Amino acid sequence: MLVALSGCQNSPEPTPTATRTVPAQTTTSPANTVMPTRPSTVVAASATPTSGDQPLNPLTGLPVRRPASLNLAPLLISVTEFPPSARPQAGLSLASQVWETSIGEGMSRFLAVYYGDYVDDFRRTFQGHPNQPGFGFAVGPIRSGRVGWETIKTFYPDSLLITRYASPEVAVQLTNLLTVYARDTQDVNSAGLTLPELEALVPPATSPDLMMALPFDPSVPAAGHLGANLQVIYNLFDQIEWTYDQSTGRYLRSQDPGDGSGDLAPLVDRLTGETLGADNVVVLFANHTYENLAGTILKIRLLYLDRQPGLLFRDGRWYTIQWSTLKQNLMLEDEDGRPIALKPGQTYFEVVSRQSTWDSAERVVRFHNPALPTFTPVTPVTSTPTATDTPPATETFTATPPPTETATP
């Protein structure tokens, strides 16, 4: 496998070779791209939190064993959900945070965020489970980039985005991009990172003070509602359930097999064979729009917004929340506008459209697609000729009403 730093990867996939290398240092972004930066007021907003003498990972609220690891920027890795043969994925349980978004065409995809002690965690995991199936990935299968990844990356300054290609119109919108090549061009699930390749990556330098710093507190917030489970239905063929496990204090993930049956089974991490879990599940309702008529390029608006609707599930309870990103930094508040804390640990962000519905009684979020743009020519207005030439007819884009159900596999 070859991993190459690029701002735009549009060439066809090369034939795999026996040589598999990663760059020893990838600290510069492409010359034709501009890395996102934060206002100086955000940079100085807070110091790295500590627990005794140990600094805390700002993305998990947990102590880190190697404080110097926080000075290396996060890796943001595009991990596929489809086809279902990609499951079980490798390495999601070791991410600090995981974002799940729709990618259009009835499918969702993960963007896993690795920060802090993750390399040490992978080493210990491989020592305990040395025989990995498939290609022996630490993280994978990795798939193509999406426009929404660039927006999410803003919350993690200096971070590297790792994908297996992207369509040309998407690739030009992605910065600080690492491209992963497939082991087998006939196998859609054959791109990923092995442990040696992950160890060889040297992310750019950063400061933990720049990272998204949501508050963490092991104490359960007051109020809220009983929330032993949450269903997120992206599509008839993409159904998810998070179920609270009293023994671990975490939400465990189940998923359908992508056949429309709705039958759910635990989704495990290929590295450990254990069910994926989350200490927090946050649902963000955000404006989605399609950038193309085919409905394959989905843009998600997450920046410079105030008091957007959301949900928080933690400790077997759920809360109505508001989220804001006015200073390019995600903030979560309760219904009264007070900061609400996450439970220390791993957080999954489920990003759904504003057209999506929330059934509080059944605790079901149903994703609904935004309207597809339609190309409609404007009929020219007939008028009495004057000395001024009548401008020619123009063409505009208009939107169709959103569908009531999405059933595309």
Buried (B, 14 or more C-beta within 10 A) or exposed (E): BBBBBBBBBEEEEEEBEEEBEBBEEBBEBBEEBEBBEBEEEBEEBEEBBEEEEEBBBBBBBBBBEEBEBBEBBBBBBBBBBBEEEBBBBBBBBBBBBBBBBBBBBBBBBBBBBBBBBBBBBBBEBBEEBEEBEBBBBBBBBBBBBBBBBBBBBBBBBBBBBBBBBBBEEBBBBBBBBBBBBBBEBEEBBBBBBBBEBBBBBBBBEBEBBBBBBBEBBEEEBEEBEEBBBBBBBBBBBBBBBBBBBEEEBBBBBBBBBBEEEEEBEBBBBBBBEEBBBBBBBBBBBBBBBBBBEEBBBBBBBBBEBEEBBBBBBBBBBBBBBBBBBEBBBBBBBBEEEEEBBBBBBBBBBBBBBBBBEBEEEEBBBBBBBBBBBEEEEEEEEEEEEEEEEEEEEEEEEEEEEBBEEBEBB
